[in-house]
Amino acid sequence: MFEANDPSEAIRSAEILPTLKLYFDIVDYKPYDGAILHTLLSGLAGNFDEYSPADTALLKTIALFEEALEETGALGSDFAAIVGKPKG
């Protein structure tokens, strides 16, 4: 279970990309959402029925809302796939 004051949870995560850029040239960077969905659905995703039109519509709506907020810059992505090559 996540503890609000647990120092091992995402420690210094804001430094990951700046540190990568010190040592690597970023070849490709693909953010893949997560700012709302991973928090909102943590421990709940298994309760949705993939064959239920209502469940599917709700999840798609939340995903589209998250994507729209990211596209406008109002929300950042919590996850990314990054390819880099060593500098030098």
Secondary structure as GFF3:
##gff-version 3
##sequence-region A 1 88
A	DSSP	three_ten_helix	13	15	.	.	.	ID=ss1
A	DSSP	alpha_helix	16	23	.	.	.	ID=ss2
A	DSSP	beta_strand	24	31	.	.	.	ID=ss3
A	DSSP	alpha_helix	37	40	.	.	.	ID=ss4
A	DSSP	three_ten_helix	45	47	.	.	.	ID=ss5
A	DSSP	alpha_helix	53	72	.	.	.	ID=ss6
A	DSSP	beta_strand	80	86	.	.	.	ID=ss7
###
